[in-house]
Amino acid sequence: MGTDSLAEVLEQAFLACRSLDAPLAKRLERFAGEVRRVSPHFAAAVDRLVARLNAGEAGNTAPKPGEPMPPFVLPDDKSELVSLDQFLEKGPVAISFHRGYWCPYCRINANALEDAQKKVAEHGGQIVAVTPDTQKYASDLKAEAGATFPILTDIDNGYAMSLDLAIWVGEEMRKLMVESGFDPGISQGSENWMLPIPATFVVGADGIVKARFVDPDYRKRMEIDELVAALKDAGAGG
């Protein structure tokens, strides 16, 4: 299968999985299954990457429940600098790291987060996404998902790196990703091939992490019901 045809097949699979009436985990699993079906060598390389990251305990030292969430000041998709403190003044917040607009898993996740916005707001919570994409591509991700939550740009993964979330994809994955039509260098404006582990942190208004999801396997994300419940608990706990 050629590069163009593979990209087209995966785009169709993404659209089908994104629209499934199913929990986020099921949508992500379905897409991962499609990738394994149409490109088993790509899926096998991802398995090896995940095994390498797990062996190195990637993301293990990221903030844990009961610890303070390190502050940030990052530009949003409107080029305005916003800080963690600004969000916390309004209540608890879920900070969700995305690899980029080019990543189908992140696009599915962003869509699911937007679907949850009403429930999140009802409990006084907020959602904030963080991506290493430039503002143009962060805006594209926001527009495609119809997101009403802010998407912040973490250039060169500076904030992710401070949380022990930035990883190098490795030469094998770099080559396969380019061949398959996935090139984060375009959306990041950088060729360092560093990506964030797509983690999620639920932070209370007191700045303390209440819940987290950190998994080097980017095919997995915090389930939406868990995120909403954690934000509800964080709000109830003050």
Secondary structure, 3 states (H helix, E strand, C coil): CCHHHHHHHHHHHHHHHHCCCCCHHHHHHHHHHHHHHHCHHHHHHHHHHHHHHHHCCCCCCCCCCCCECCCCEEECCCCCEEEHHHHHCCCCEEEEECCCCCCHHHHHHHHHHHHCHHHHHHCCCEEEEEECCCHHHHHHHHHHHCCCCCEEECHHHHHHHHCCCEEECCHHHHHHHHHCCCCHHHHHCCCCCEEECCCEEEECCCCEEEEEECCCCCCCCCCHHHHHHHHHHHHHCC
